Amino acid sequence: MSVPDISDVIIPPAPLPHVIVPFPMYITVHLGAPDENAINVTVPYIDYIKNVASSELYPTWPEEALRANIHAITSVALNRIFTEWYRSRGYDFDITNSTQYDQAYVHERGIFDTISTITNEIFDQYIVREGHVEPMFAAFCDGRISQCDGMYQWGSVDLANQGYTALEILRYYYGDDVYIVTAEEADEVIGTYPGRPLSIGDSGIDVFRMQHSLRRISRNFPLIPRLEVTGFFDLTTEIAVEIFQEVFDLPITGVVDEDTWYRIRTIYVAVTNLAELISEGLTREELEELFRDIILEGGSRPIVPYIQFFLNVVSQKYPSIEPVEISRVYGPETTAAITEFQNIMGLRPTGITDLETLRFLYSEAYSILTSTPVEELRLTALLPFMGVNLVEGMGAEYIRVLLLEIMLNYISNFIPGIPKVEVGSDFGPDTTTAVIMFQRLYDLDHTGIVDEETWNMIITVYQQLWDEQEEENTE
């Protein structure tokens, strides 16, 4: 058999495997300066934005000026949460209501209707610089009594009266490279510490983040080794952690406990200026490149269900591999199954699916799938389209060509108009014919190309036929 080709699932640009900037459900506000003896209040995030906007802005301002300022207010709040500006320094709150440090918040004040309506629409949006991930620290001031390097609030009113849109106002003050984006999902955000210390042998998104931060910190502190960001906590990582702890006067354990985690966060934010208007930035391009060829615990990518499916296939041959639930989440069970598979194959047991592991996994699964009658195989309905069309000429070593052939052959047992194809063969004229016949039967474009619509319909029909057959067998 030729070397399995995984390019149809790994080459397409992959989304980041985890939420970078979750939209917070709540925010904790300190009603005073950071070190002032004052109470904390935890309020719904949307109510906080409405409160600050009602405290900072006039409801009679033009709508575009209000929108621009609410975007700035939101971005400042999200930047404080994203950088853990206060929590990483040992405080138990996310932001203060001191305008010397943050932005105005008057607890339990009334909210203006105009501001409430606009906030309801845009409260989950924030400002970023082009290519960056982090919410921009969108500094602002009134522009009359005080001046700053950011947006002038009264100046935004003048621009809105001249016909500027909210985005044009923001670009006037912050530069043409700023954009408005929407947070990806709602979550309760109470610190990024994973809840347990990280040490040798651990792997996953948390290790990845820690290594990424240490690698950047090492540019400013050359004593700290420049780590390879792999997501696996190895001896080199332990040494880097020990040196970091020594440099920053922490107990030298080589273990990333909560104190070490948040000191790393604090120093990383400082050296990259993530909490400043002019920030080095955390770029999406850098993260996508780092994540491109690895899939690890805590991540969610379209390829994860394929990994889990192939693990379940090879578990038939290797009983020590525990079958896993097929989903888009790479959880601890998937990590454990991959670790065991790596042990069996003589690979480094990291629990991370890199390209080498994926090729071995598919090679093992391929031999099982091609030697098992299609009537005895059950593919999962959760195998998503991967962004690459399947076309004539693709080799049998492509993951999804093999799965396509298995499904078409099973379907042909019940729909005679669809001809059988050879499982494990290249995507040749016979496969094209079978695809065209399927497309005709289900009112799809008769192209012979398996695009997203055709792929999803084939999976749907395949699953329906399986369910009907199982129901008949149980009667």
C-alpha positions as CSV (number, residue, x, y, z in Angstrom):
1,M,0.0,0.0,0.0
2,S,1.2,3.5,-0.8
3,V,1.9,5.9,2.1
4,P,-1.5,7.3,3.3
5,D,-2.1,10.8,2.0
6,I,-3.7,13.0,4.7
7,S,-3.5,16.2,2.7
8,D,-7.2,16.3,2.1
9,V,-7.8,16.9,5.8
10,I,-4.6,18.6,6.9
11,I,-3.8,21.0,4.1
12,P,-7.0,23.1,4.1
13,P,-6.6,26.2,6.3
14,A,-7.6,25.0,9.7
15,P,-9.5,27.3,12.2
16,L,-7.8,27.9,15.5
17,P,-8.5,24.7,17.6
18,H,-9.9,26.6,20.6
19,V,-11.7,29.8,21.4
20,I,-9.2,32.5,21.8
21,V,-11.5,35.3,23.0
22,P,-14.6,33.9,24.6
23,F,-17.4,36.3,25.3
24,P,-17.7,36.5,29.1
25,M,-21.1,36.0,30.7
26,Y,-20.1,38.0,33.8
27,I,-17.4,40.5,34.8
28,T,-16.2,41.4,38.3
29,V,-15.7,45.1,38.9
30,H,-13.6,46.5,41.8
31,L,-15.4,49.7,43.0
32,G,-12.2,51.7,43.5
33,A,-8.6,51.9,42.5
34,P,-6.8,48.5,42.4
35,D,-5.2,48.7,45.8
36,E,-8.1,50.6,47.4
37,N,-10.1,48.9,50.1
38,A,-13.4,48.6,48.2
39,I,-16.0,46.0,47.4
40,N,-16.2,43.9,44.2
41,V,-19.4,43.4,42.3
42,T,-20.0,40.7,39.8
43,V,-22.5,41.7,37.1
44,P,-23.7,40.4,33.7
45,Y,-21.2,41.5,31.1
46,I,-23.8,43.2,28.9
47,D,-25.1,45.2,31.9
48,Y,-21.6,46.3,32.7
49,I,-21.2,47.6,29.1
50,K,-24.5,49.5,29.3
51,N,-23.5,51.0,32.7
52,V,-20.1,52.2,31.5
53,A,-21.6,53.6,28.3
54,S,-24.3,55.4,30.2
55,S,-21.6,56.8,32.6
56,E,-19.2,57.9,29.9
57,L,-21.5,59.0,27.0
58,Y,-24.5,61.2,26.3
59,P,-27.6,59.5,24.9
60,T,-28.2,62.5,22.6
61,W,-25.0,61.9,20.7
62,P,-25.2,60.7,17.0
63,E,-25.7,57.0,16.8
64,E,-22.5,56.3,15.0
65,A,-20.5,58.2,17.7
66,L,-22.3,56.1,20.3
67,R,-21.5,52.9,18.4
68,A,-17.8,53.8,18.1
69,N,-17.5,54.5,21.8
70,I,-19.4,51.4,22.9
71,H,-17.0,49.4,20.7
72,A,-14.0,51.0,22.5
73,I,-15.6,50.4,25.9
74,T,-16.2,46.7,25.0
75,S,-12.6,46.3,23.8
76,V,-11.1,47.8,26.9
77,A,-13.1,45.4,29.1
78,L,-12.3,42.3,27.0
79,N,-8.6,43.3,26.9
80,R,-8.5,43.3,30.7
81,I,-10.2,39.9,30.8
82,F,-8.1,38.4,27.9
83,T,-4.8,39.6,29.4
84,E,-5.9,38.8,33.0
85,W,-4.4,42.1,33.8
86,Y,-5.6,42.1,37.4
87,R,-6.1,38.4,38.1
88,S,-2.6,37.5,37.0
89,R,-1.4,40.0,39.7
90,G,-3.3,38.3,42.5
91,Y,-6.4,40.4,42.5
92,D,-9.8,38.8,42.6
93,F,-11.5,41.1,40.0
94,D,-11.3,41.7,36.3
95,I,-11.4,45.5,36.1
96,T,-11.8,48.6,38.3
97,N,-14.2,51.5,38.0
98,S,-11.4,54.0,38.4
99,T,-11.0,56.1,35.2
100,Q,-7.3,56.5,36.2
101,Y,-6.8,52.9,35.4
102,D,-9.9,51.6,33.4
103,Q,-13.3,53.2,32.7
104,A,-16.2,54.6,34.6
105,Y,-18.8,52.3,36.2
106,V,-21.4,53.5,38.7
107,H,-23.0,50.6,40.4
108,E,-26.8,50.3,40.0
109,R,-27.1,53.5,38.1
110,G,-29.9,54.0,35.5
111,I,-29.3,53.1,31.9
112,F,-30.2,55.3,28.9
113,D,-32.7,53.6,26.5
114,T,-30.7,54.7,23.4
115,I,-27.5,53.3,24.8
116,S,-29.2,50.1,25.9
117,T,-30.7,49.5,22.4
118,I,-27.3,49.9,20.7
119,T,-25.5,47.8,23.3
120,N,-28.0,44.9,22.9
121,E,-26.9,44.8,19.3
122,I,-23.1,45.1,19.6
123,F,-22.1,44.1,23.1
124,D,-20.3,41.0,21.9
125,Q,-18.1,42.8,19.3
126,Y,-14.7,44.3,19.9
127,I,-11.8,46.0,18.0
128,V,-8.7,44.2,16.7
129,R,-5.8,45.2,14.6
130,E,-5.6,43.4,11.3
131,G,-4.2,39.9,11.7
132,H,-4.3,40.1,15.5
133,V,-6.3,38.0,18.0
134,E,-6.3,40.1,21.1
135,P,-9.0,42.7,21.8
136,M,-7.3,46.1,21.4
137,F,-6.8,48.2,24.4
138,A,-8.8,51.0,22.8
139,A,-7.8,54.0,25.0
140,F,-10.1,56.9,25.0
141,C,-10.7,60.3,26.7
142,D,-13.1,63.2,26.4
143,G,-10.7,65.3,24.2
144,R,-11.7,68.5,26.0
145,I,-10.5,68.4,29.6
146,S,-8.1,65.5,29.0
147,Q,-6.2,64.3,25.9
148,C,-4.8,60.9,25.2
149,D,-3.2,58.8,22.4
150,G,-6.6,57.1,21.6
151,M,-10.1,58.3,20.7
152,Y,-11.5,61.7,21.7
153,Q,-15.1,61.2,22.7
154,W,-16.2,64.7,21.8
155,G,-14.2,64.4,18.6
156,S,-16.1,61.3,17.7
157,V,-19.3,63.3,17.9
158,D,-17.9,65.9,15.5
159,L,-16.9,63.1,13.0
160,A,-20.3,61.5,13.3
161,N,-22.0,64.8,12.5
162,Q,-19.8,64.9,9.4
163,G,-21.2,61.6,8.2
164,Y,-18.4,59.2,9.5
165,T,-19.5,55.7,10.3
166,A,-18.5,54.0,13.6
167,L,-15.7,52.1,11.9
168,E,-14.5,55.2,10.1
169,I,-14.4,57.0,13.4
170,L,-12.4,54.2,15.0
171,R,-10.0,54.2,12.1
172,Y,-9.6,57.9,12.3
173,Y,-8.2,57.6,15.8
174,Y,-6.7,54.1,15.9
175,G,-5.5,53.6,12.3
176,D,-6.8,52.1,9.1
177,D,-5.8,48.6,10.2
178,V,-8.5,48.2,12.9
179,Y,-11.5,46.0,12.4
180,I,-14.6,45.1,14.4
181,V,-15.1,41.3,15.1
182,T,-17.5,39.3,17.1
183,A,-16.6,37.1,20.1
184,E,-16.9,33.4,19.3
185,E,-19.0,32.0,22.1
186,A,-20.3,32.8,25.6
187,D,-18.5,31.3,28.5
188,E,-17.9,31.9,32.2
189,V,-14.3,33.3,32.3
190,I,-12.6,33.0,35.7
191,G,-8.9,32.8,34.9
192,T,-7.0,30.7,32.4
193,Y,-5.2,28.5,35.0
194,P,-6.1,24.9,34.0
195,G,-7.0,24.0,37.6
196,R,-4.0,21.7,38.3
197,P,-0.2,22.0,38.0
198,L,1.4,21.2,34.7
199,S,4.5,19.0,34.7
200,I,6.5,16.5,32.7
201,G,4.3,14.2,30.6
202,D,1.4,16.6,30.4
203,S,0.1,17.7,27.0
204,G,-2.7,19.8,25.5
205,I,-3.7,23.4,24.8
206,D,-2.7,24.6,28.3
207,V,0.9,23.3,27.8
208,F,0.9,24.8,24.3
209,R,-0.1,28.3,25.7
210,M,2.5,28.1,28.4
211,Q,5.3,27.1,26.0
212,H,4.2,29.8,23.6
213,S,4.4,32.5,26.3
214,L,7.8,31.3,27.6
215,R,9.2,31.2,24.1
216,R,8.3,34.9,23.6
217,I,9.5,35.9,27.0
218,S,12.9,34.3,26.2
219,R,13.5,37.0,23.6
220,N,13.6,39.6,26.5
221,F,15.2,37.2,29.0
222,P,17.9,35.2,27.1
223,L,18.7,33.0,30.1
224,I,15.4,31.2,29.4
225,P,15.8,28.6,26.6
226,R,13.9,29.2,23.4
227,L,11.3,26.4,23.5
228,E,9.9,24.5,20.6
229,V,6.1,25.0,21.0
230,T,4.7,21.4,20.8
231,G,2.0,21.2,23.4
232,F,4.0,18.4,25.2
233,F,5.7,19.1,28.5
234,D,9.1,17.5,28.1
235,L,12.5,17.9,29.9
236,T,13.4,21.0,27.9
237,T,10.2,22.6,29.0
238,E,10.9,21.7,32.6
239,I,14.3,23.3,32.4
240,A,12.8,26.5,30.9
241,V,10.2,26.6,33.7
242,E,12.9,26.2,36.3
243,I,15.0,29.0,34.9
244,F,11.9,31.3,34.6
245,Q,11.1,30.5,38.3
246,E,14.7,31.4,39.2
247,V,14.7,34.6,37.2
248,F,11.4,35.8,38.8
249,D,12.1,34.7,42.3
250,L,9.6,31.8,42.5
251,P,10.2,28.4,44.1
252,I,12.3,26.4,41.6
253,T,10.2,23.2,41.0
254,G,9.9,22.9,37.2
255,V,6.2,22.6,37.8
256,V,3.8,25.2,36.5
257,D,1.5,25.8,39.5
258,E,-0.9,28.7,39.8
259,D,1.7,31.2,40.9
260,T,4.0,30.3,38.1
261,W,1.2,30.2,35.5
262,Y,0.1,33.7,36.3
263,R,3.6,35.1,36.6
264,I,4.2,33.8,33.0
265,R,1.0,35.5,31.9
266,T,2.0,38.8,33.6
267,I,5.5,38.8,32.0
268,Y,4.1,37.8,28.6
269,V,1.6,40.6,28.6
270,A,4.3,43.0,29.6
271,V,6.9,42.1,27.0
272,T,4.3,42.1,24.2
273,N,2.4,45.2,25.4
274,L,-0.9,43.4,24.9
275,A,-2.6,45.8,27.4
276,E,-1.4,48.9,25.5
277,L,-2.9,50.8,22.6
278,I,0.3,50.0,20.6
279,S,0.7,46.3,21.0
280,E,3.1,43.7,19.5
281,G,0.0,41.6,19.2
282,L,-0.8,38.0,19.2
283,T,-1.2,37.2,15.5
284,R,-3.7,34.7,14.0
285,E,-1.1,33.8,11.4
286,E,1.5,32.8,14.0
287,L,-1.0,30.7,15.9
288,E,-2.4,29.0,12.8
289,E,1.2,28.1,11.7
290,L,2.0,26.6,15.1
291,F,-1.2,24.6,15.2
292,R,-1.2,23.6,11.6
293,D,0.3,20.1,12.0
294,I,-0.8,19.1,15.5
295,I,-4.1,18.3,17.1
296,L,-4.1,18.2,20.9
297,E,-6.3,18.0,23.9
298,G,-8.5,21.0,24.4
299,G,-8.8,21.6,20.7
300,S,-11.7,21.4,18.3
301,R,-11.1,21.0,14.6
302,P,-13.0,19.2,11.8
303,I,-10.3,16.5,11.7
304,V,-10.9,15.4,15.3
305,P,-13.9,13.2,14.5
306,Y,-11.7,11.4,11.8
307,I,-9.0,10.8,14.4
308,Q,-11.6,9.4,16.8
309,F,-13.2,7.2,14.1
310,F,-9.9,5.7,13.1
311,L,-9.0,5.1,16.8
312,N,-12.2,3.1,17.1
313,V,-11.4,1.2,14.0
314,V,-7.9,0.2,15.1
315,S,-9.2,-0.6,18.6
316,Q,-10.6,-3.8,16.9
317,K,-7.1,-4.9,16.3
318,Y,-5.5,-3.5,19.5
319,P,-7.8,-4.2,22.5
320,S,-5.7,-2.0,24.8
321,I,-7.0,1.1,22.9
322,E,-10.2,2.2,24.5
323,P,-12.9,3.3,21.9
324,V,-13.8,7.0,22.3
325,E,-17.0,9.0,21.7
326,I,-16.9,10.7,18.3
327,S,-17.3,14.4,18.5
328,R,-15.4,17.5,17.5
329,V,-13.7,17.8,20.9
330,Y,-10.3,16.3,21.5
331,G,-10.7,15.4,25.2
332,P,-8.8,13.3,27.8
333,E,-10.2,10.0,26.4
334,T,-8.8,10.8,22.9
335,T,-5.5,11.8,24.4
336,A,-5.3,8.5,26.3
337,A,-6.2,6.5,23.2
338,I,-3.6,8.3,21.1
339,T,-1.0,7.8,23.8
340,E,-1.7,4.0,23.8
341,F,-1.6,3.9,20.0
342,Q,1.7,5.7,20.0
343,N,3.1,3.2,22.5
344,I,2.0,0.3,20.3
345,M,3.6,1.9,17.2
346,G,6.8,2.8,19.0
347,L,6.2,6.5,18.7
348,R,6.8,9.1,21.3
349,P,3.8,8.8,23.7
350,T,2.7,12.5,23.8
351,G,-1.1,12.0,23.4
352,I,-0.8,14.6,20.6
353,T,-1.7,13.7,17.0
354,D,1.0,15.1,14.8
355,L,1.5,14.2,11.2
356,E,3.6,11.1,11.9
357,T,1.0,9.7,14.3
358,L,-1.8,10.5,11.9
359,R,-0.1,8.7,9.1
360,F,0.4,5.6,11.3
361,L,-3.2,5.8,12.5
362,Y,-4.6,6.0,9.0
363,S,-2.3,3.3,7.7
364,E,-3.6,0.9,10.4
365,A,-7.2,1.9,9.9
366,Y,-6.9,1.6,6.1
367,S,-5.8,-2.0,6.3
368,I,-8.8,-2.9,8.5
369,L,-11.3,-0.9,6.4
370,T,-10.3,-2.3,3.1
371,S,-10.4,-5.9,4.4
372,T,-13.8,-5.7,6.0
373,P,-17.1,-6.1,4.1
374,V,-18.9,-2.8,3.8
375,E,-22.0,-4.4,5.4
376,E,-20.0,-4.9,8.6
377,L,-18.7,-1.3,8.7
378,R,-20.6,1.6,10.4
379,L,-19.2,5.0,9.6
380,T,-20.2,7.9,11.9
381,A,-22.6,10.7,10.8
382,L,-20.2,13.2,12.4
383,L,-17.5,13.0,9.8
384,P,-17.6,16.6,8.4
385,F,-16.7,17.9,5.0
386,M,-13.1,19.2,5.2
387,G,-13.1,22.0,2.6
388,V,-11.5,20.1,-0.2
389,N,-13.7,18.6,-3.0
390,L,-13.1,15.0,-4.0
391,V,-12.5,14.7,-7.7
392,E,-11.5,12.1,-10.2
393,G,-7.8,11.4,-10.1
394,M,-7.4,11.4,-6.4
395,G,-5.6,8.3,-5.1
396,A,-7.1,5.6,-2.9
397,E,-4.7,6.7,-0.2
398,Y,-6.8,9.8,0.5
399,I,-8.8,9.4,3.7
400,R,-12.1,10.6,2.4
401,V,-11.8,8.8,-1.0
402,L,-11.8,5.5,0.9
403,L,-14.8,6.5,3.1
404,L,-16.6,7.8,0.0
405,E,-16.2,4.4,-1.7
406,I,-17.4,2.5,1.5
407,M,-20.5,4.6,1.7
408,L,-21.4,4.4,-2.0
409,N,-21.0,0.7,-2.0
410,Y,-23.3,0.3,1.0
411,I,-25.9,2.6,-0.6
412,S,-25.7,0.7,-3.8
413,N,-27.0,-2.4,-1.9
414,F,-30.3,-0.6,-1.5
415,I,-30.4,1.7,-4.5
416,P,-29.5,-0.4,-7.6
417,G,-29.2,2.7,-9.8
418,I,-25.9,3.5,-8.1
419,P,-23.2,1.2,-9.4
420,K,-20.7,-0.4,-7.1
421,V,-17.1,0.8,-6.9
422,E,-13.9,-0.9,-5.8
423,V,-13.2,0.0,-2.2
424,G,-9.6,1.0,-1.8
425,S,-9.2,2.0,-5.5
426,D,-8.4,5.4,-6.9
427,F,-11.2,7.9,-7.6
428,G,-11.6,6.8,-11.2
429,P,-14.3,6.9,-13.8
430,D,-16.4,4.3,-12.0
431,T,-16.5,6.4,-8.9
432,T,-17.3,9.5,-10.9
433,T,-20.2,7.6,-12.5
434,A,-21.5,6.4,-9.1
435,V,-21.3,10.0,-7.7
436,I,-23.2,11.4,-10.8
437,M,-26.0,8.8,-10.4
438,F,-26.3,9.6,-6.7
439,Q,-26.4,13.4,-7.5
440,R,-29.2,12.8,-10.1
441,L,-31.3,10.8,-7.7
442,Y,-31.0,13.5,-5.0
443,D,-31.4,16.6,-7.2
444,L,-27.8,17.7,-6.9
445,D,-25.7,19.2,-9.6
446,H,-24.5,16.3,-11.9
447,T,-20.8,17.1,-11.7
448,G,-19.3,13.9,-10.4
449,I,-17.4,16.1,-7.9
450,V,-18.0,15.5,-4.2
451,D,-18.4,19.0,-2.8
452,E,-19.8,19.8,0.6
453,E,-23.4,19.4,-0.4
454,T,-22.9,16.0,-2.0
455,W,-20.7,14.8,0.9
456,N,-23.3,15.7,3.4
457,M,-26.1,14.1,1.4
458,I,-24.2,10.9,1.0
459,I,-23.6,10.7,4.7
460,T,-27.2,11.4,5.4
461,V,-28.5,8.7,3.0
462,Y,-25.9,6.2,4.3
463,Q,-27.0,6.8,7.9
464,Q,-30.7,6.5,7.0
465,L,-30.2,3.2,5.3
466,W,-28.1,1.9,8.2
467,D,-30.8,2.9,10.7
468,E,-33.5,1.3,8.6
469,Q,-31.6,-1.9,8.2
470,E,-30.8,-2.1,11.9
471,E,-34.5,-1.5,12.7
472,E,-35.5,-4.4,10.4
473,N,-33.0,-6.7,11.9
474,T,-34.4,-6.1,15.4
475,E,-38.0,-6.8,14.4
